[in-house]
Amino acid sequence: MHIRKMLPKDYDCVYNLWLKIPGMGLNTTDDSRAGILKYLKRNPNTCFVAETDNEIIGVIMSENAFWEKCGFAARNDLIYRNKNINDLIQIKTYS
């Protein structure tokens, strides 16, 4: 597994990941391509993806203002649940 900063080009893969998560509440403004690109522009150093075999399997997005308080939204592909992806992303961001 590889963890890296989320890039604008990741939007489609991240959005498709979100669509696979039962109960994931998406809205047409904030979660649109334009909304997420705006979010990434404001928070370029606090949004990460986890990849395996060139597939995004997890995402964590945080506001710069709330980073110290760990205010983030993390979503994993159901296949990779319980594999400590969120823990690894959090560790990566503090190193």
C-alpha positions as CSV (number, residue, x, y, z in Angstrom):
1,M,0.0,0.0,0.0
2,H,1.2,3.5,-0.9
3,I,0.0,6.7,0.8
4,R,0.3,10.0,-0.9
5,K,-1.3,13.5,-1.1
6,M,-4.6,13.6,-3.0
7,L,-4.3,15.3,-6.4
8,P,-7.0,16.8,-8.5
9,K,-6.7,13.9,-11.0
10,D,-7.8,11.5,-8.2
11,Y,-11.3,12.9,-8.1
12,D,-13.0,10.3,-10.3
13,C,-11.5,7.4,-8.4
14,V,-12.3,8.9,-5.0
15,Y,-15.9,9.7,-6.0
16,N,-16.4,6.2,-7.3
17,L,-15.0,4.9,-4.0
18,W,-17.5,7.0,-2.1
19,L,-20.3,5.6,-4.3
20,K,-19.5,2.1,-3.1
21,I,-19.9,3.0,0.6
22,P,-23.3,2.3,2.0
23,G,-24.8,5.3,3.7
24,M,-22.2,7.7,2.3
25,G,-24.0,11.1,2.2
26,L,-22.8,13.0,-0.9
27,N,-24.1,16.3,-2.1
28,T,-24.1,17.9,-5.5
29,T,-22.2,21.0,-4.4
30,D,-19.4,20.1,-1.9
31,D,-18.7,16.7,-3.4
32,S,-18.8,17.8,-7.0
33,R,-15.6,17.9,-9.0
34,A,-15.6,21.7,-8.6
35,G,-16.3,21.5,-4.8
36,I,-13.5,18.9,-4.2
37,L,-11.0,20.8,-6.4
38,K,-11.7,24.0,-4.4
39,Y,-11.3,22.0,-1.2
40,L,-7.9,20.6,-2.4
41,K,-6.7,24.1,-3.3
42,R,-7.5,25.3,0.2
43,N,-6.1,22.3,1.9
44,P,-3.3,20.9,-0.3
45,N,-1.3,19.3,2.6
46,T,-4.0,17.6,4.5
47,C,-5.8,15.3,2.0
48,F,-4.4,11.9,1.3
49,V,-5.2,8.7,-0.6
50,A,-4.2,5.1,0.0
51,E,-3.4,3.1,-3.1
52,T,-2.8,-0.6,-3.8
53,D,-2.1,-2.0,-7.3
54,N,-2.7,1.5,-8.7
55,E,-6.2,1.6,-7.2
56,I,-7.4,4.1,-4.6
57,I,-8.7,2.2,-1.6
58,G,-9.0,4.9,1.0
59,V,-9.1,8.7,1.3
60,I,-8.7,11.1,4.2
61,M,-9.5,14.8,3.8
62,S,-9.0,17.4,6.4
63,E,-9.3,21.2,6.7
64,N,-6.0,22.9,7.5
65,A,-7.7,24.8,10.3
66,F,-8.9,21.6,12.0
67,W,-5.9,19.4,11.4
68,E,-4.5,19.8,14.9
69,K,-7.9,18.6,16.2
70,C,-8.0,15.7,13.8
71,G,-11.2,16.9,12.1
72,F,-11.2,14.7,9.1
73,A,-13.4,12.4,7.0
74,A,-11.9,9.0,6.2
75,R,-13.5,6.5,3.8
76,N,-12.2,3.1,2.8
77,D,-13.2,0.6,0.2
78,L,-15.3,-2.1,1.9
79,I,-12.8,-4.7,0.8
80,Y,-10.0,-3.1,2.8
81,R,-11.9,-2.4,6.0
82,N,-10.2,-3.5,9.2
83,K,-6.8,-3.3,7.5
84,N,-5.7,-0.2,9.5
85,I,-5.7,2.1,6.4
86,N,-6.8,5.1,8.4
87,D,-4.1,4.5,11.0
88,L,-1.5,4.4,8.3
89,I,-2.7,7.5,6.7
90,Q,-2.7,9.3,10.0
91,I,0.8,8.1,10.8
92,K,2.0,9.2,7.4
93,T,0.6,12.7,7.8
94,Y,2.4,13.3,11.0
95,S,5.8,12.1,9.8
